[in-house]
């Protein structure tokens, strides 16, 4: 089974508070932009092919799966 995910990789500038020389400072850095839409598509296709267990904790629904299998699936 094949499916299309976004192929337009690009970097964005992020900002975070970090500790530098014992002081809190605000820093900018470049990182790969991540679009959560791809995660949803990959997850849906993964669930069709692999065993994914579900459970709940409180009001939250959880999906339990092999992370190694999920990463291997996502990079194919």
C-alpha positions as CSV (number, residue, x, y, z in Angstrom):
1,X,0.0,0.0,0.0
2,X,1.3,3.4,-0.9
3,X,0.2,6.9,0.2
4,X,1.4,10.4,-0.4
5,X,2.9,12.5,2.4
6,X,4.3,16.0,2.2
7,X,7.7,16.1,0.6
8,X,8.4,19.8,1.0
9,X,11.0,19.7,3.8
10,X,12.1,23.0,5.0
11,X,13.6,24.6,8.1
12,X,12.0,27.2,10.4
13,X,13.4,29.4,13.2
14,X,12.3,28.3,16.6
15,X,12.9,30.1,19.9
16,X,13.4,28.7,23.4
17,X,14.4,29.7,26.9
18,X,17.6,27.9,27.9
19,X,20.2,28.0,30.6
20,X,23.6,29.3,29.4
21,X,26.4,30.0,31.8
22,X,24.0,29.6,34.7
23,X,21.6,32.3,33.4
24,X,18.3,32.0,31.6
25,X,18.5,33.3,28.1
26,X,16.2,33.3,25.0
27,X,17.8,31.7,22.0
28,X,16.8,31.2,18.3
29,X,17.7,28.1,16.3
30,X,16.9,26.5,13.0
31,X,15.1,23.2,13.0
32,X,13.2,21.0,10.5
33,X,9.5,22.0,10.2
34,X,7.2,19.2,11.2
35,X,3.7,19.0,9.9
36,X,1.5,16.8,12.1
37,X,-0.7,15.9,9.1
38,X,1.8,13.4,8.0
39,X,1.8,11.7,11.4
40,X,-2.0,11.2,11.1
41,X,-1.7,9.6,7.6
42,X,1.2,7.4,8.6
43,X,-0.6,6.3,11.8
44,X,-3.8,5.4,9.9
45,X,-2.0,3.2,7.4
46,X,0.1,1.6,10.1
47,X,-3.0,0.6,12.0
48,X,-4.3,-1.2,8.9
49,X,-1.2,-3.4,8.7
50,X,0.0,-3.9,12.3
51,X,-1.4,-4.9,15.7
52,X,-2.4,-1.7,17.6
53,X,-4.0,-2.2,21.0
54,X,-6.2,0.4,22.6
55,X,-7.0,1.2,26.2
56,X,-8.1,4.2,28.2
57,X,-6.8,6.0,31.2
58,X,-9.4,8.3,32.6
59,X,-11.1,10.0,29.7
60,X,-8.1,9.5,27.3
61,X,-8.0,6.8,24.6
62,X,-4.5,5.4,24.1
63,X,-3.0,3.4,21.3
64,X,-0.2,1.0,22.1
65,X,2.2,-0.2,19.4
66,X,5.7,-1.2,18.7
67,X,7.7,2.1,18.3
68,X,10.4,0.3,16.3
69,X,7.8,-1.1,13.9
70,X,6.2,2.3,13.6
71,X,9.5,4.1,12.8
72,X,10.5,1.4,10.3
73,X,7.1,1.7,8.6
74,X,7.2,5.5,8.5
75,X,10.6,5.7,6.8
76,X,9.6,3.3,4.0
